[in-house]
Amino acid sequence: MIMRGRAFVYSFPVRCLSVGGVFMGIYLNPGNDGFWESVRSKIYVDKTGLISCTNERINTEEKYICVSRPRRFGKSMALKMLAAYYSCGCNSRELFAGWKIERDPNFEGHLNQYNVIFLNMQQFLIGAKNCEVTEYLEQEVLEELLEEYGSYIKRPDIGLADALRRIYAKTGKKFILLFDEWDCVMRERQESEELQKRYLDFLRNLLKDQPYVALAYMTGILPVKKYGQHSALNMFWEYSMTDQNAFEEYTGFTEEEVKELCERYGMDFAQTSGWYDGYRFRLFRHIYNPRSVVAAMSCGYFSNFWTSTETYEALKIYMDMDFDGLRSDIVRMLGGEHVRINTLSFQNDMHTFKTKDDVLTLLIHLGYLAYDAESKEAFIPNKEIIGEFENAMSVGGWSEIMRILKSSEKLLEDTLRCDAKSVAEGLDKAHAEVASILTYNDENSLGCAIGLAYYSARKDYKIIRELPAGCGFADIVFLPLPSAGKPALVIELKYDKTADTALQQIKDRRYAQALEGYCGEILLVGVNYDKDNRNKPHNCVIEKLVYGIDHK
């Protein structure tokens, strides 16, 4: 037995076999084996509520669904779940017993009621070899359709769409079509635009305005390919990393789900958040990378599990592209800033880039950046992804940034020792390194450079920009993780004023109140940048606050 929420159910349902003589194959009505393996795994988080969303869209104008997410975000698992639920010819009732979907009033009405065609496009792309990928797909699927419905489709040269129309006309039974890795042609045949167009034409002919389609659900990394400002498959409703809409809760793990896992496996929630949180949507402001969370819970330690499924070279290719402002934006995000971008011009492929925003939008879809749809800003989501950027920069082309990162450990040590002179000197050096990429012109750009200079602090601190505090907003707050055993930092920045002015503002506006409930030392740090002092542009003052008592 395994526990699913508060209900106990058997963990070993009988594998789904053909029921009532209905054909079950590789592509046609594949059954429930895939989802059966998922729920029997050591860690499975209940995402069956997704089925309620798809049930609502069956046989409506919203029946065409394209859900795109990065690798490691449970796309294939979701499709296996849908196949298990909808495929006729088997009984999946016991498999879904105790999960959220069982409480849905429409649970019985759609359970195992449809002909399902489940297509993994990656397999067809690999298996096609010397023939067209769509020709190979039609050949494979038609072979199964002929075995089950040969009396309805006697023509040897019939196409897949024609075959499905004839089957529906004779049986009255609609199809649900599920596509995994739908975008692999765009990702792995980047240079072949003609192949991409033929592939999209095939999908359009197979799906658009076809009476046999009850639901079409595609998933991949990229949204639907665009030509100009128009979608090649304009009947699809798109749910991507820039706006998941109704599918937000099913994109990754939610905060509550992760808290429950941390409690079950004795893992620190604050550290889990620092490592794997950061993806943000309109309603769910904290979405976690699900595979990395599962790996951490299973292993009992925190690490960069991203590298086990993808190498940093993939990120470096895009970081090194020659678009004006791209390097500056990446540096700003490494420093903790959010960067406003336009995601609308992206053509939803991995080859057509016209601006830096197109490159950054791709990084959002790949999961290397997170996106806030309300503010239209991109940012680096968490410690795991910061590590990927660091790995990509370490192999050349970003030497000045790497020198800053390597020096950041000493800068933090100097700050914790209240050595204001050494801190100012360290900031001078960091500024000299980054000056060719990032130009100081206000307190915001100064804040970005400070965030970059304190890069190493991320392993022990949660760094918060513009934290509401007292009578205003503290520029930067370093809140120590419970296991760090280090003081908190409240940093105020000034441009062409004085460090004393910055420090006094922390006190006058009671910024330390932002840490209400925190027990321990708080270091108040005032930093000023003097653009006219070329030799020593930064100056710094540091004071220690202990339980409300100031000490110089």
C-alpha positions as CSV (number, residue, x, y, z in Angstrom):
1,M,0.0,0.0,0.0
2,I,1.1,3.6,-0.6
3,M,-0.5,6.7,0.9
4,R,-2.1,9.2,-1.5
5,G,-3.0,12.2,0.5
6,R,-5.2,10.8,3.3
7,A,-6.5,7.8,1.3
8,F,-4.9,4.4,1.2
9,V,-5.1,2.4,-2.0
10,Y,-3.4,-0.6,-3.5
11,S,-0.1,0.2,-5.2
12,F,-0.2,-2.8,-7.5
13,P,-3.1,-2.6,-9.9
14,V,-3.3,-5.2,-12.6
15,R,-1.6,-4.1,-15.8
16,C,-4.2,-2.9,-18.3
17,L,-4.9,-5.5,-21.0
18,S,-7.4,-5.5,-23.8
19,V,-11.0,-5.4,-22.5
20,G,-14.0,-6.4,-24.6
21,G,-11.9,-7.2,-27.7
22,V,-10.8,-3.6,-28.2
23,F,-7.4,-3.3,-30.0
24,M,-4.5,-2.0,-28.0
25,G,-1.3,-1.2,-29.7
26,I,1.9,0.9,-29.6
27,Y,0.2,4.1,-30.9
28,L,-3.5,3.2,-30.9
29,N,-5.0,2.9,-27.4
30,P,-1.6,2.3,-25.7
31,G,-3.2,1.6,-22.3
32,N,-2.0,2.6,-18.8
33,D,1.4,0.9,-18.4
34,G,3.3,4.2,-18.5
35,F,1.2,6.0,-15.8
36,W,1.1,2.8,-13.7
37,E,4.9,3.0,-13.5
38,S,4.7,6.7,-12.5
39,V,2.4,6.2,-9.5
40,R,4.4,3.2,-8.3
41,S,7.5,5.3,-8.1
42,K,9.0,6.3,-4.7
43,I,7.9,9.9,-5.2
44,Y,4.8,10.8,-7.1
45,V,3.0,14.1,-6.7
46,D,-0.7,14.0,-7.6
47,K,-1.2,16.0,-10.8
48,T,-4.4,14.3,-11.9
49,G,-6.2,17.6,-11.6
50,L,-4.8,18.2,-15.1
51,I,-7.5,15.8,-16.4
52,S,-10.2,18.1,-15.2
53,C,-8.8,20.8,-17.4
54,T,-8.7,18.6,-20.5
55,N,-12.1,17.2,-19.8
56,E,-13.6,20.7,-19.9
57,R,-12.1,21.2,-23.4
58,I,-13.2,18.0,-25.1
59,N,-15.4,18.6,-28.1
60,T,-15.2,22.4,-27.7
61,E,-13.4,25.1,-29.6
62,E,-10.7,24.9,-27.0
63,K,-10.0,21.2,-27.7
64,Y,-6.6,22.0,-29.4
65,I,-4.1,22.4,-26.6
66,C,-0.3,23.0,-26.9
67,V,1.5,22.9,-23.5
68,S,5.2,23.7,-23.7
69,R,7.7,23.4,-20.8
70,P,11.4,22.8,-20.3
71,R,12.9,19.4,-20.0
72,R,12.5,17.8,-16.6
73,F,9.1,19.4,-16.1
74,G,6.9,16.2,-16.4
75,K,5.6,16.6,-19.9
76,S,5.8,12.9,-20.9
77,M,4.4,11.8,-17.5
78,A,1.4,14.0,-18.1
79,L,0.8,12.4,-21.5
80,K,1.1,8.9,-20.1
81,M,-1.6,9.9,-17.5
82,L,-3.9,11.2,-20.2
83,A,-3.4,8.1,-22.3
84,A,-4.2,5.9,-19.2
85,Y,-7.4,7.9,-18.5
86,Y,-8.8,8.2,-21.9
87,S,-7.8,5.0,-23.8
88,C,-10.6,2.7,-24.5
89,G,-10.2,-1.0,-24.2
90,C,-8.9,-1.1,-20.7
91,N,-10.2,-0.3,-17.2
92,S,-8.1,2.3,-15.4
93,R,-10.6,2.9,-12.6
94,E,-8.4,1.3,-9.9
95,L,-5.3,3.1,-11.1
96,F,-7.0,6.5,-10.5
97,A,-8.6,5.5,-7.2
98,G,-7.7,7.9,-4.4
99,W,-6.3,10.6,-6.7
100,K,-7.8,14.1,-7.1
101,I,-9.5,13.3,-10.4
102,E,-11.7,10.6,-8.8
103,R,-13.6,13.4,-7.0
104,D,-14.3,15.2,-10.3
105,P,-18.0,14.9,-11.2
106,N,-17.0,14.2,-14.8
107,F,-14.6,11.4,-13.8
108,E,-16.8,8.5,-14.9
109,G,-18.1,10.2,-18.1
110,H,-14.7,10.2,-19.9
111,L,-12.8,7.4,-18.3
112,N,-11.6,4.9,-21.0
113,Q,-14.1,6.2,-23.5
114,Y,-12.0,7.3,-26.5
115,N,-9.7,6.0,-29.2
116,V,-6.4,7.4,-28.3
117,I,-3.4,7.9,-30.6
118,F,-0.2,8.6,-28.7
119,L,2.7,9.8,-30.8
120,N,6.2,10.5,-29.6
121,M,7.6,12.6,-32.4
122,Q,11.2,12.1,-31.3
123,Q,10.9,8.4,-32.0
124,F,9.5,9.0,-35.5
125,L,12.3,11.6,-36.2
126,I,14.9,9.0,-35.2
127,G,13.2,6.1,-36.9
128,A,12.5,7.9,-40.2
129,K,16.2,7.6,-41.3
130,N,16.1,8.2,-45.1
131,C,12.4,8.8,-45.5
132,E,10.2,11.8,-44.5
133,V,9.3,11.8,-40.8
134,T,5.6,12.2,-41.6
135,E,5.7,9.4,-44.1
136,Y,7.2,7.1,-41.6
137,L,4.6,8.2,-39.0
138,E,1.7,7.5,-41.3
139,Q,3.1,4.1,-42.2
140,E,3.5,3.1,-38.6
141,V,0.1,4.3,-37.4
142,L,-1.8,3.1,-40.4
143,E,-0.5,-0.4,-39.8
144,E,-2.3,-0.5,-36.5
145,L,-5.4,1.2,-37.8
146,L,-5.6,-1.4,-40.6
147,E,-5.3,-4.2,-38.1
148,E,-8.3,-2.9,-36.1
149,Y,-10.4,-1.1,-38.7
150,G,-9.2,-2.7,-42.0
151,S,-12.8,-3.2,-43.2
152,Y,-13.3,0.6,-43.3
153,I,-10.1,1.6,-44.9
154,K,-9.5,-0.7,-47.8
155,R,-7.5,1.6,-50.0
156,P,-3.8,0.8,-49.8
157,D,-2.7,4.4,-50.6
158,I,-5.0,6.1,-48.0
159,G,-3.5,8.9,-45.8
160,L,-3.8,9.0,-42.1
161,A,-6.3,11.9,-42.0
162,D,-8.5,10.2,-44.6
163,A,-8.4,6.9,-42.6
164,L,-9.4,8.6,-39.4
165,R,-12.3,10.4,-41.1
166,R,-13.6,7.0,-42.5
167,I,-13.3,5.3,-39.2
168,Y,-15.2,8.1,-37.4
169,A,-17.9,8.1,-40.1
170,K,-18.4,4.3,-39.7
171,T,-18.1,4.0,-35.9
172,G,-19.1,7.4,-34.6
173,K,-16.2,7.2,-32.1
174,K,-13.9,10.2,-31.9
175,F,-10.2,10.2,-31.3
176,I,-8.0,11.9,-28.8
177,L,-4.5,12.6,-30.2
178,L,-1.5,13.1,-27.9
179,F,1.8,14.4,-29.2
180,D,5.0,14.2,-27.1
181,E,8.1,16.1,-28.2
182,W,5.9,17.7,-30.9
183,D,8.6,20.4,-31.6
184,C,11.6,18.1,-32.1
185,V,11.7,18.9,-35.8
186,M,12.1,22.6,-34.9
187,R,14.8,21.8,-32.4
188,E,16.8,19.1,-34.2
189,R,16.4,20.2,-37.8
190,Q,16.9,23.9,-37.1
191,E,18.3,24.8,-40.5
192,S,15.7,22.9,-42.6
193,E,12.9,25.4,-42.8
194,E,11.3,23.5,-45.7
195,L,11.1,20.3,-43.6
196,Q,9.6,22.3,-40.8
197,K,6.9,23.7,-43.1
198,R,6.0,20.3,-44.5
199,Y,5.7,18.9,-40.9
200,L,3.5,21.8,-39.8
201,D,1.3,21.3,-43.0
202,F,0.9,17.6,-42.1
203,L,-0.2,18.5,-38.5
204,R,-2.6,21.1,-39.8
205,N,-4.2,18.7,-42.3
206,L,-4.4,15.9,-39.6
207,L,-6.0,18.1,-36.9
208,K,-7.6,21.3,-38.1
209,D,-11.4,21.2,-38.6
210,Q,-11.4,17.4,-38.5
211,P,-14.7,15.9,-37.2
212,Y,-12.9,13.0,-35.6
213,V,-10.9,15.1,-33.2
214,A,-12.3,15.2,-29.7
215,L,-9.1,16.6,-28.2
216,A,-5.6,17.3,-29.5
217,Y,-2.9,17.7,-26.8
218,M,0.7,18.6,-27.8
219,T,3.6,19.0,-25.5
220,G,7.2,20.0,-26.1
221,I,9.7,22.7,-25.2
222,L,8.6,25.3,-27.7
223,P,5.2,26.9,-28.4
224,V,3.7,26.6,-31.9
225,K,6.1,27.7,-34.6
226,K,5.3,31.2,-36.1
227,Y,6.0,32.7,-39.5
228,G,5.9,36.4,-39.2
229,Q,3.4,37.2,-36.5
230,H,1.1,34.3,-37.3
231,S,1.0,30.7,-35.9
232,A,1.3,27.9,-38.3
233,L,-1.3,26.0,-36.3
234,N,-3.6,28.8,-35.3
235,M,-6.3,26.6,-33.9
236,F,-4.2,25.7,-30.9
237,W,-4.5,27.4,-27.5
238,E,-1.0,27.8,-26.2
239,Y,0.2,27.4,-22.7
240,S,3.9,28.2,-22.4
241,M,6.5,29.3,-19.8
242,T,5.5,32.9,-20.6
243,D,1.9,32.2,-19.6
244,Q,0.6,28.8,-18.5
245,N,-2.9,30.1,-17.7
246,A,-5.1,27.3,-16.4
247,F,-2.2,24.9,-16.5
248,E,0.0,26.8,-14.0
249,E,-0.6,24.3,-11.1
250,Y,0.5,21.4,-13.4
251,T,3.6,22.9,-14.8
252,G,5.9,22.0,-11.9
253,F,5.6,21.4,-8.1
254,T,3.8,24.0,-6.1
255,E,5.1,25.5,-2.8
256,E,2.6,23.4,-0.7
257,E,3.6,20.2,-2.5
258,V,7.3,20.9,-1.9
259,K,6.7,21.7,1.8
260,E,5.0,18.3,2.2
261,L,7.9,16.5,0.5
262,C,10.4,18.3,2.7
263,E,8.6,17.3,5.8
264,R,8.2,13.7,4.6
265,Y,11.9,13.4,3.7
266,G,13.4,15.6,6.4
267,M,14.9,18.2,4.0
268,D,15.3,21.9,4.7
269,F,12.5,23.8,2.9
270,A,14.5,27.1,2.8
271,Q,17.4,25.4,1.0
272,T,15.0,23.5,-1.3
273,S,13.5,26.9,-2.3
274,G,16.9,28.5,-2.9
275,W,17.9,25.6,-5.1
276,Y,14.8,24.8,-7.2
277,D,12.1,27.5,-6.8
278,G,11.8,30.6,-8.9
279,Y,9.4,29.9,-11.8
280,R,6.6,32.4,-11.5
281,F,3.1,32.6,-13.0
282,R,0.1,34.9,-12.4
283,L,-1.6,32.8,-9.7
284,F,1.2,30.4,-8.6
285,R,4.1,32.6,-7.7
286,H,6.4,29.7,-6.6
287,I,6.8,26.8,-9.0
288,Y,9.6,24.4,-8.5
289,N,11.6,22.3,-11.0
290,P,9.9,18.9,-10.3
291,R,12.7,16.5,-11.4
292,S,15.3,18.3,-9.3
293,V,13.1,18.3,-6.3
294,V,12.5,14.6,-6.6
295,A,16.2,14.0,-7.1
296,A,17.1,16.0,-4.0
297,M,14.4,14.2,-1.9
298,S,15.6,10.8,-3.1
299,C,19.3,11.4,-2.6
300,G,19.0,13.3,0.6
301,Y,21.1,16.3,-0.4
302,F,21.0,19.4,-2.6
303,S,22.9,19.6,-5.9
304,N,22.7,20.7,-9.5
305,F,20.7,17.9,-11.0
306,W,20.2,19.9,-14.1
307,T,23.6,18.8,-15.5
308,S,22.5,15.2,-15.4
309,T,20.1,15.7,-18.3
310,E,21.6,18.7,-20.2
311,T,25.1,20.1,-20.6
312,Y,26.0,23.8,-20.1
313,E,27.3,24.0,-23.7
314,A,23.6,24.4,-24.8
315,L,23.3,27.5,-22.7
316,K,26.7,29.0,-23.8
317,I,25.7,29.0,-27.4
318,Y,22.9,31.5,-26.8
319,M,24.8,33.5,-24.2
320,D,27.6,34.2,-26.7
321,M,25.3,35.4,-29.5
322,D,26.2,38.8,-30.9
323,F,23.2,40.9,-30.1
324,D,23.5,44.4,-28.7
325,G,22.6,44.5,-25.0
326,L,22.5,40.7,-24.5
327,R,25.7,40.4,-22.4
328,S,24.6,43.4,-20.3
329,D,21.2,41.8,-19.6
330,I,22.8,38.5,-18.6
331,V,25.2,40.3,-16.3
332,R,22.3,42.3,-14.7
333,M,20.4,39.1,-14.1
334,L,23.5,37.4,-12.6
335,G,23.5,40.4,-10.3
336,G,20.0,39.6,-9.2
337,E,18.1,42.1,-11.4
338,H,15.0,41.4,-13.4
339,V,15.2,42.5,-17.1
340,R,12.2,43.7,-19.0
341,I,11.8,41.9,-22.4
342,N,9.4,41.6,-25.3
343,T,8.5,37.9,-25.8
344,L,6.1,38.5,-28.7
345,S,8.6,38.7,-31.6
346,F,10.1,35.3,-30.9
347,Q,9.3,32.9,-33.8
348,N,9.2,29.8,-31.6
349,D,12.2,28.1,-33.1
350,M,15.8,27.8,-32.2
351,H,17.2,29.4,-35.3
352,T,15.4,32.6,-36.1
353,F,16.6,35.4,-33.9
354,K,16.3,39.1,-34.7
355,T,16.9,40.7,-31.3
356,K,18.4,39.9,-27.9
357,D,14.8,39.5,-26.6
358,D,14.3,36.6,-29.0
359,V,17.3,34.9,-27.4
360,L,16.1,35.6,-23.9
361,T,12.6,34.3,-24.7
362,L,14.1,31.0,-25.9
363,L,16.0,30.8,-22.6
364,I,12.7,31.2,-20.8
365,H,11.2,28.3,-22.8
366,L,14.3,26.2,-22.1
367,G,14.0,26.9,-18.4
368,Y,17.3,28.8,-18.0
369,L,15.3,32.0,-17.2
370,A,12.0,32.5,-15.4
371,Y,9.4,35.1,-16.5
372,D,6.9,37.3,-14.7
373,A,4.0,37.8,-17.1
374,E,2.6,40.7,-15.0
375,S,5.8,42.8,-15.1
376,K,7.1,41.3,-18.4
377,E,10.5,40.7,-16.8
378,A,12.9,37.8,-17.1
379,F,15.3,36.7,-14.4
380,I,17.5,33.7,-13.3
381,P,15.2,31.6,-11.1
382,N,17.4,29.8,-8.6
383,K,20.8,28.5,-7.4
384,E,20.7,25.5,-9.7
385,I,20.3,27.6,-12.8
386,I,22.9,30.1,-11.6
387,G,25.3,27.2,-11.5
388,E,24.6,26.5,-15.2
389,F,25.4,30.1,-16.1
390,E,28.6,29.9,-14.1
391,N,29.6,26.7,-15.9
392,A,28.9,28.2,-19.3
393,M,31.0,31.3,-18.5
394,S,33.9,29.3,-17.1
395,V,34.9,28.0,-20.6
396,G,35.8,31.3,-22.1
397,G,34.5,34.6,-23.2
398,W,33.4,35.8,-19.8
399,S,36.7,36.1,-18.0
400,E,36.0,39.4,-16.4
401,I,32.8,38.2,-14.8
402,M,34.5,35.0,-13.6
403,R,37.1,37.1,-11.9
404,I,34.4,38.9,-10.0
405,L,32.7,35.7,-9.0
406,K,35.9,34.2,-7.7
407,S,36.6,37.4,-5.7
408,S,33.1,37.4,-4.1
409,E,34.0,35.0,-1.3
410,K,36.6,37.5,0.1
411,L,34.3,40.4,-0.3
412,L,31.7,38.6,1.8
413,E,34.3,37.7,4.4
414,D,35.5,41.4,4.6
415,T,31.9,42.5,5.1
416,L,31.2,40.0,7.9
417,R,34.4,41.3,9.6
418,C,33.0,44.8,9.2
419,D,36.2,45.8,7.3
420,A,34.6,48.7,5.4
421,K,37.9,49.8,3.7
422,S,38.5,46.3,2.2
423,V,34.9,46.1,1.1
424,A,35.2,49.5,-0.8
425,E,38.4,48.3,-2.4
426,G,36.8,45.0,-3.4
427,L,33.9,46.9,-5.0
428,D,36.4,49.1,-6.9
429,K,38.0,46.0,-8.4
430,A,34.6,44.5,-9.3
431,H,33.5,47.7,-11.0
432,A,36.7,47.9,-13.0
433,E,36.1,44.3,-14.3
434,V,32.5,44.9,-15.2
435,A,32.8,48.5,-16.6
436,S,33.0,47.4,-20.2
437,I,29.7,45.5,-20.0
438,L,27.7,47.4,-17.3
439,T,27.9,51.2,-17.0
440,Y,27.0,52.8,-13.7
441,N,24.5,55.6,-14.2
442,D,22.2,55.3,-11.2
443,E,21.6,53.3,-8.0
444,N,19.8,50.5,-9.9
445,S,22.9,49.7,-12.0
446,L,25.0,50.0,-8.8
447,G,22.7,47.5,-7.1
448,C,23.2,45.1,-10.0
449,A,27.0,45.3,-9.7
450,I,26.8,44.9,-5.9
451,G,24.7,41.7,-6.4
452,L,27.2,40.4,-8.8
453,A,30.1,41.2,-6.4
454,Y,28.4,39.3,-3.6
455,Y,27.8,36.3,-5.9
456,S,29.2,33.7,-3.5
457,A,26.7,34.8,-0.8
458,R,24.0,32.9,-2.6
459,K,25.0,29.6,-1.0
460,D,24.3,30.9,2.5
461,Y,21.8,33.7,1.9
462,K,18.5,34.5,0.3
463,I,19.1,37.7,-1.5
464,I,16.1,40.1,-1.8
465,R,16.1,43.3,-3.9
466,E,13.8,46.2,-3.0
467,L,12.4,44.5,0.2
468,P,9.5,46.5,1.8
469,A,10.8,47.6,5.1
470,G,9.8,50.3,7.7
471,C,9.1,53.5,5.8
472,G,10.3,52.4,2.3
473,F,12.2,49.7,0.5
474,A,15.6,48.3,1.5
475,D,17.8,48.2,-1.6
476,I,19.3,44.7,-0.9
477,V,18.7,42.4,2.0
478,F,20.8,39.2,2.6
479,L,18.7,36.9,4.7
480,P,20.8,34.0,6.0
481,L,19.5,30.4,5.6
482,P,18.8,28.7,8.9
483,S,21.8,26.4,8.5
484,A,24.3,29.2,7.6
485,G,24.9,30.7,11.1
486,K,25.8,34.1,9.7
487,P,24.4,37.6,10.3
488,A,21.8,39.2,8.1
489,L,22.9,42.2,5.9
490,V,20.8,45.2,5.0
491,I,22.5,47.2,2.3
492,E,21.6,50.7,1.1
493,L,23.1,52.2,-2.0
494,K,23.8,55.8,-3.0
495,Y,25.1,57.4,-6.2
496,D,27.1,60.6,-5.9
497,K,26.2,61.1,-2.2
498,T,27.9,59.5,0.8
499,A,28.0,56.2,2.5
500,D,27.1,57.8,5.8
501,T,23.9,59.1,4.1
502,A,23.1,55.6,3.0
503,L,23.6,54.2,6.5
504,Q,21.5,56.9,8.1
505,Q,18.7,56.1,5.7
506,I,18.7,52.5,6.9
507,K,18.2,53.8,10.4
508,D,15.8,56.6,9.8
509,R,13.5,54.5,7.7
510,R,13.8,51.5,10.0
511,Y,14.8,49.0,7.3
512,A,15.8,46.5,9.9
513,Q,12.2,46.0,10.6
514,A,11.9,44.0,7.5
515,L,13.7,41.2,9.4
516,E,11.1,41.2,12.2
517,G,11.2,37.8,13.9
518,Y,14.8,37.2,12.9
519,C,17.1,36.5,15.9
520,G,20.8,37.3,15.5
521,E,23.2,40.0,14.3
522,I,22.3,42.4,11.5
523,L,25.0,44.3,9.6
524,L,23.9,47.7,8.3
525,V,26.0,48.5,5.2
526,G,26.0,51.8,3.5
527,V,27.7,52.1,0.0
528,N,28.2,55.1,-2.1
529,Y,29.6,55.4,-5.6
530,D,31.4,58.7,-6.5
531,K,31.7,59.0,-10.2
532,D,34.3,61.8,-9.9
533,N,36.7,59.8,-7.8
534,R,38.4,57.6,-10.4
535,N,40.9,56.1,-8.0
536,K,38.5,55.1,-5.2
537,P,35.0,55.5,-6.5
538,H,33.3,53.4,-3.8
539,N,33.2,54.2,-0.1
540,C,31.5,52.1,2.6
541,V,30.5,52.1,6.2
542,I,29.3,49.1,8.2
543,E,27.6,49.0,11.6
544,K,26.4,46.0,13.7
545,L,23.0,45.8,15.1
546,V,22.4,43.2,17.8
547,Y,18.9,42.8,19.2
548,G,18.2,46.5,18.6
549,I,21.5,47.9,20.0
550,D,23.9,49.7,17.6
551,H,27.6,49.0,17.8
552,K,30.3,50.7,15.6
